[in-house]
Amino acid sequence: MPATADGMVLAPQAWICRAAAPATTSAQAASAGPLAGLTFAAKDNIDAAGLPTTAGCPAFAYTPPASAFVVQKLLDAGAQLAGKTNLDQFACGLNGTRSPFGAVPNAFNPDYVSGGSSSGSAYVVATGQVDFSLGTDTAGSGRVPAGLNNIVGLKPSRGLLSARGVVPAAQSVDCVSIFARTVATAVQVLENAMSHDALDPYSRRLVLASEPFAPAFRFGVPATLEFYGDVAAEAAFSEAVVRLQSLGGVAVAIDFAPLAQVAALLYESALVAERYTAIRSFFDAHEAEVVEPVRSIIAAGQKYSAADLYEVQTEVKRLGQQADAMWSCSADGRSEGPPQARPAPCTHERGSEYPDPHAVGSVGANINVLLVPTAPTHYTIAQMQQDPVVLNRRLGAYTNFVNLLDYAALSVPSAVRADGLPFGITLIAPCGSDWQLAELGQRYHHSTGLSQGATGLPLPGMCTIAGLRPPVTVRVAVVGAHLSGMPLNTQLTERGAVLAGPAETAPDYRLFALPGTTPPKPGLLRVGAGQGACIALEIWEMPLAAYGSFVALIPAPLGIGTLALRDGSTVQGFVCEPQALQGALDISHLGGWRAYMTSLKTAAA
């Protein structure tokens, strides 16, 4: 295989067809469009006018007169198409070896698989040959190759990108996906490609959530995880959990069984009949032209009846109802948890033990996002060719269920292991959460310090997710039992409040220890200019939507009022009714509640 000047191996089998020169719709679009200056590739089951579409099968090839809807949108935005990329034949596979055009290698080690079916699209992005690429995703083909090649794989909500002009794999659950080296680029592409297409029967008008996840979001982690003996992958995932916690997340163990059962149905039930339907006329006439094991998988779809299909569709719905219990809303979007746990507006219709059990809460619901490994392990090309069905199925352990349950997903790089192979994680949330996932995924990716793909280039600065508006918050000052580390602090964190920092009141207040309160609480009283002391406090930023429920928890004689701070500003904070302070101990000389509690411990010792 040829190599660049810096030694990077370039695999010619990643490309099926190169354009004579990268082209866009017009010179004006190429110079002034929002994607001007960016080059891209399209997986070769996606039409591009004048270039043959093979779907990885030479006997199937045709030359379309027009580009797929999504390709045309990108060309009109000024992006330049560089060519068509290799894939697992008919988008049937997750490993990148099921193609007569050759196996596409991993961008970091050519002995290993790239992941598929969008193998070539991921490889040309990871190696810096194009700025972004289009893939497709039915069972994980827009995510697994991203995770194995240290790039971003954005699998949008179903129907957000038109699939008209795309050779279907399983049309009812197919998605066009986006590969890029940064979340910022993937988001920019999505913004310009998304549009309702009345000529695509599965295109949908979707309302995407416009607020990011709460600062103290809850993320689900499968209570049991399978890495198939890959200790490096297991360790990398444990590190990912800790990293997501450092970004404000609270880890919650979830029952993965319903999701695993849905994943198994994709290939082991009547659902596979849709893969046969996608190329039925060609397959019936040219079955011998289809490579194994793709041929056997598609042929298996011939044996099922309509009754079989209805039966399995009902089973998917049943399992979907079970899975819905983990989210912080039900399938119709109604909140099932406290205000801080409310998720994106939902617009959809309807191993090994977890390595650090002390880091997760009890198995249950009310998560905002699900965290899984993008792929549980790596395999060499030789290993995959020796056992193509079992090992391929393993690569999809954490991807196959997503489209069947109408979720959005984003795969982002997480680590490069000690053996030099990448490890990626996937963030999953209900349909319509695309911008929320992008915001969180971008923060996560940049926190890793990784370079872009296999290029060695550092990550650029983060971008603003244009589809999100910042949450409206209120600043709340706390002086006692709600301070960080104190007994009632969880009333803040459960509502997504984040610590803005320490502060002090103006010297106009006195602090008292209220008698008979559980847990012990202070009372803050304003006594007049210069007649009190500067009292230490903390300021927390709380989502406005959660503020009412917080105030409702405050018992008399405490309340919320306006506090004057030492720097001359004001903030909402705890105050106390004067009559409740008769006989209370004045602790103002200690400067704050934390100092008072410390003095009690010292006296007891």
N, C-alpha and C positions, 0 to 999 in steps of 0.2 A: 504494500500500500504506500502511496506517496506521502511525503512529509513536508511540512513547512520549514522555513528557516530556523524556527525555534524548536524544531523536533516534534511538533504535534502531528500525529498520524491522521491523515485524511482518507476516509473510506469512499472510494468511487461508487460502491454499491449503495451508498446513502441516497444517491440521486438516480432517478429513472430517466428523467428528461430535463435538460437545461435549456432555458430560453436563449436565443442567439444573443440577445442583449436585454437586460432587465427593462421592462416596459410598464408604463402606467396608462391611464385613460387619455391624458392630454398633457402637453407641455405645461399648461397653466396649473393643472393639478400637481404635477411633479415638482413645481417650484413654490406653489403657494398653498397646497392642501395641508390639512392638519397632520398628515403622515408623510409629508414630503421629506425625502432623504432617507427613508427607511426601506430596506429590501426585505422580501419575505419569500417563503416557499410554501407550496401547498401539497399536502398528502395526495398521492395519486389515485385516490377515489373521489377527488373533488375536481370538478371541471374547470378548465382554464381555456378560453377560446383559442383555437389553433394549435393547442398542445394535446397530444394523445392522452386519454384516460385509460389506464390499464387495470386498476384495482389490484395490481400485483399478478395479473394473469394475462400473458400476451395474446392468447386466443380470444379474450374478451374485449380487447382494445377497440376504441373508437375515438374519433376526433370531434369534439363538440364545437358547434358553431358559436356558442355563447358561453360565457363564464358562469359559474355558480353564483347565486345571488350574493353570498358573503364575499366571494373574491371580487366581484364587481364593485361592491361597496368600498372595499379597501383600495382598489385601483382608483376609484373616483376621489378618494381622500388623499391620493398622491403617493401611496406606497407602490413600490416597483416589484413585480413578480420575477423571481430569479429562476424558477423551475418547479418540477414535480418530484416528490420524494418517495422512497421505497416504503413498503408496508408489509405486514403479515397479510397474505392474500385474502382479498375480500374483507379486510379488517377483522379477521378471525384469529385472534391470538393476542398475547400480552408480552411476547418475547423478542420479536424481530428476526426470527430465523425461518419463518414460513413463507419464503418468497423465492421464485425461480430467478430473481435478479440478484440473489445472494443474501447472506446473513449480515445485518448491519451491526457492527461492533459497538461496544461501550466507548464513550469518548475519553474515558480515563484509563482503560485497559482493554485492548482489542481482543483479548481472550474471552472476555465476558459479554453477555448479551446487552443490547441497548435498551431492551424493553420494547414492547409493541402494543398495539399494531402500528402505532405512529412512529416507528423506529427511525426512519430517515428524517422526519420532521424534527425530532428531538436532537438528533446527532448534528444536523447542520446549524442549529441554534447554539448548541453547547460548544461547538468548535469555532464559532464566530463567523461562519460563512454567510449568514443572513442575520438580520436583526430580530425577526420573529418568524413563526411559521404557523400554519394551520394543520391541525390533526382532526381526528374524530374520536369520539369516546362513547362506547356502548357499555363496556364492562370495566373500563379503567384505562383505555388506550391513550387518553389525554393526560394521565397522571403517572402511571408506572414508568414510562420513558423519562418523564421529568425527574422523578425521584432517583432513578438510576444514573442520571447524567448531570446532576447538580444545577438544574434549571427550574424555572417556574412553569407549572402546568395549570392553566385556568380552565376548569370545566364548568361552564355557566349553567344556570337553571335551564331545564329543557324548554325549547321553543324560543329562547331569547335570541339565538342566532338562527337564521333560516338554514335549513338543510336542503333547499331546492338546488339541484345540480350536484348533489352528492350521491354516489352509489351507496345505497343503504346496506347496513349490516343487520339491524333489527330496527326498522324505521320508527316504531312507536317510542323507542327509548334512546335513539341516537342523538348525539350532540356534536356540533362542530366545536373543537377546542382550540386553545391558543397556547403556544409555547413561546417563552421569552426568557431572557437572562435576568430580568428584573420584573417585579410586580408592576412598577410604573409603566413599563412598555406594554405589558399584557393588558393593563387597564385602558391605556390609550387606544389600543387596538379594539378592545371590546366596545368602548364608547363610540367608535366610528363604524363598527360592523353590525351592532345590534339594531334591529328594525323588524317590525311585524311584516310578514310576507303572506298575503292572502292566497298565494298560489302554492304555499307549503301547508299541507293539511295539518301539520303538527306545530306550526308557528303559533305563538301566543302573545297577547298584549299583557305584559307583566309589569306590575308596580313594584319596584325594588325598594327595600328598606332604605331610608334616607338618614338614619342616625347610626353612628358606630355602636358596637357592643359597649355595655357599661364598663367603666374603668375596672371594676371588680367583677369581671365576668366569670361564669362557671363553665368549665370545659369537662366533657366526659372522656373517660379513659376506659377501654374494655377491661372488665374485672379479670379476665384471663387473656393472655396474649400468646401467640405462637410464632416463633422465629425459626423453626425447623433447625434448631441446633446452632444458629448463627449468633454466637456470643457478642460479636462486634455490633451487630444490628440491635440486639437487646440492650446493650449498654448505651448506644446512641439514642435509643428511644427514651430510656430513663433520663438522660441528659435533656432531652427535648421537653419532658414533663417539667423539669425544674426550670428550664428557660421560660416556658409559658407561664409558670407561676411567677417568675420575676417580672413579667409584663402585666401583672395584676390578676392573673387567673387563679381560680380555686378549682383544684382537681376533684372530680367526683367519679367514683367507679360506677360503671353502667353494665347492665346485662347485655352482652353482645350476641347472645343466642338467636334472637329474632333476626338480627341483621345477617348473621352467618347462614341461617336457613334460607333467607331470601337470596343470598349470594349463590347458594348451591342450586337453586331453581333455575338460574339463568341458563345453565348448560345441561342440567340433569332432569329436565321436564319438557312439557309441550311447548314451553317458551322458545325452544330452539327451532320450532317450526317457522318462526318469523325469519330466521336466517335462510332457511330454504326458500321461503316466499320471495325474499329480496332478489334472488337470481334464478328463480324457478325455471324460466324458459331456457336460459343458457345452460343451467346445470343439467336439465333433462337431456339436452342435445350434446353436451360436451363434458360429461362428468369426468372423463379420463384426463381432461386438461387441468383439472383442479388438483393441487398438490395435497399430499397427506401431511398432517391429520385433518386439514381443512375439509377434504372430501368426505371423510367419515362423519365429521361433526355436522356438516350441512345435510348429508344423506339421512342422518338420524331424524331430521325434522320431517321426513316423508311419512313416518309411521304413525303420527299422532292424528287424532280426530278433533273435530271442533269441540266436542264434549270434553276432551282432555284439556284443551286450551282454556275453556271456561272454568274448569275445575281449578287449574293452577292459578289463573288470574284471581279467583276468589281467595285462594290460599295466600297470595301475595298481599291482598287487601287485609286479610286477617292478621298476618304478621306485621303489616304496616301499622295497624292499630296498636299492637303491642309496643312497637318501636316508638310510636308517638308519645308514649308515657315518659320517655326520657327528656323530651323537650320542655321548655318553659312555657309552651302554649300547646293547646290541642290542635288537631288538624284544621279546625275552622278558625284558628287564630285567637281564641279566647284565652286570657291569662289563666294559668293554673298554679301560679306561684306568687310570691310577693312582688310589688311593683318593680323592684330592681331586676327581677329575673325575666321581665317581659322581652320577647325576642323580636326579630324582624317581623313586620306584618306578613302573614303567610298568604300567598295568593295561589297555592296549589289546590287542585281538585282532589276532591277526594271521594395443648400447650404448656405455655409456661405461665406461672402465676405472676401477676403484676409485681414488678421488682421492688417496689417501695410502698407497701400497703399502708404505712403510716402517713403517706403524703396525700391520701385520698379520703374523701368522706364516705359515708355509707352508700351502699348501692341504692339508687333512686332516680329521681327525675330532676326537672328544673335546670337543665343545662342549656346554655346558649349556643355552644359549638361542641363538636365532637373531634377529638384528636386521635388519629391512627397513624401507624407507619404507612407511607405510601406503598412500599413493598417490604415484605418481612425479611428478605434475604437477596443475595446475588447468586446467579448461576453462570457457569462458563457456557460458551456456545456448544462445546462438546457434550457437556452434561445435558443441556437442553435437547440436543438432537438425539441423545440416547433414551431420554424419557420425556418426550415432548408434551404429553397430556398432563401427567401428574405435576410436573414442575411448573408448567404454565398455569395450572389451577392455583398453585401456591402463590404465584405472583399476584393473583387477583383476590387474595384472601380478604383484603381491606378495601377493595374497590367495587366488586361486582354488584353490590346491593344499592349503590347510590342512585343510579338513574331509575331503577325499578321503583324506588321509594320517593322519587321526585325531589331529591336534594341537590343543592349546589355544593361544589367542592373546589378547593384550591390546594395544589401541591407546591410546597416551597422547600428549597434546600435547607438542611439542618446541620449536617456535619460531613466532613471527609474523614473516613475511618483510618485507623492506623495502617491498614493494608492499602490505602490509597483509593478506595472505592467510595463513592458518594452515598449518603443516606438522606432521604427526604421524609418529611411528614406531610400529612394531608389534614386540612381543616375542613369540616363538613357542617353544613347547617341547612335548615329548611329552604325550600324554593323561595327566591326573592331576596336572599341574603348576600348576593354577589358582592356588593360594595362593602358590606361589613366584613366579609371574609378577606377582601383585598386590603382593607385598612389594617386588620390584625395580622394578616400574612406578611404585609410589607414590614411592619414593625418587627415581627419575628425574624424574617430573613436578614434584615439589617443588624439585628442583635447578634447574629452568628459570626460576623466578620469574615465570611467566606468571599471568595472571588467570584466573578461571573462565569458560570459554566466551566469549561476547561481552558478558558483564555488566559487566566492569571490576572485579568484586569480587576481592579477594586470596584466595589459597588458604588454607583453615584449617589447623590443625595436623594432622600425620600421625596415623593411627590404628594400633593394633596389629592385625595380621592374626590373628584369633582362631584360625584353623585351623592356625597354625604354632606350633611350640614352638621356643624359642631353641636353637641347637646347643650341645651339651656341648663345652667347650673345656678345654685344659690350658695353663697359663702356662709358657713355656720361656725361660730366660735364656741368651743367647749372648754370648761374650766375644771371639771371634776371627774365623775365616774365614766364619762365618755372619752376621756383622753386615751391616746394609743396605749395599749397594754392594760387598760383598766377594764373592769367587769362589763360595762355597757358599751364598750367601743364597737362591738359587733352590730349594734343598732345602726351605726354609720356604715360600716363596711358591707353589710347585707344589702344596703340600698345603693351600692355603687359609689359611695362617697370616697374621695381620695384626699390624703393629707396634703394641704397646700403649704403648711409650715408653721413654725411657732410664732407667737406674737405676745404683746403685753397690752393690758388696758392702759388708758390714761390714768394718772395718779388721783383718780376721783372715786375709787371703789374700795370696799372692804369685803373680805372673804370670811365666811363663817362656816364652821362644821355643824351641820344640822343634826340634832339629836334624834335617835330612834329610826334612822333610815336604813333600808337594806336594798342594795349594798350601800355603804356609807356615801353620803353626797354632801357637797358644799352648797352654800347659798351666797350669791354675789349681789351686793347692794351698792347702788350709786349714792354717795354721800355728799357730793359737792366738790367743786374745783379745788384741788390742792389739799383736801381734807382726808384723802385716803392713801392708797399705795398702788403701785403698778403690779397687777396680778398676772402671772403667767397663764397663757392659754394656748390652744391650738386652733388653727383655722382649717376647716374641711370644705372641699368643693363637693356639693351634693346635687345630683340630677333633680331638676325642679319637679319632675313627675313623682319623685319619691319623697319630696319635702313634706307634703301633707300627712302622710302616714307616719313620718318621724315625729312631727309635732304632736300627733295624736297620742303618742306614747308617753309624753311628759306629764308626770303627776303634779298636782298642787302640793306645795305652794310654789313650785318652779314654773317657769314659763319662758317664752322667747320674746326678747325685746331688742332694741338697738343699742349696741355697745360702742363707746368711744375708745379708740385705740391710741396708744402712745404716739404713733406717727401722724395723728390728726385725722385718720380715716375712721369710718364707721363700719360695723358689720352686725349681722343678726347673731344673737347669742343668748345664753342662759342668764336669766335674772331671777330674783326671788322676792316674794311678797314680804314687806318689812315686818309685819306682825309675827311671821314665822321665826324671826331671828331673836325674839326675846328669850334670853337665857342661853342662846347658842354661843359656842366658843369662838371668839375672834382670832383667826389665824392669819390675818393680813401680814403680820411681820415676817412670816415665813416665805411670802412671795408667791405662793401657789399651792394647789392641792397635792401635787406630787411630792413636794417638799414636806408637807404635813404628814402624808402617809409614810414617808421614809422616817420621820421623827417618831412615829408610833412604833415602828419596827425596832428602831434603835432603843427606845425606852423599854420595850418588852424584852429585848436581849439583855 
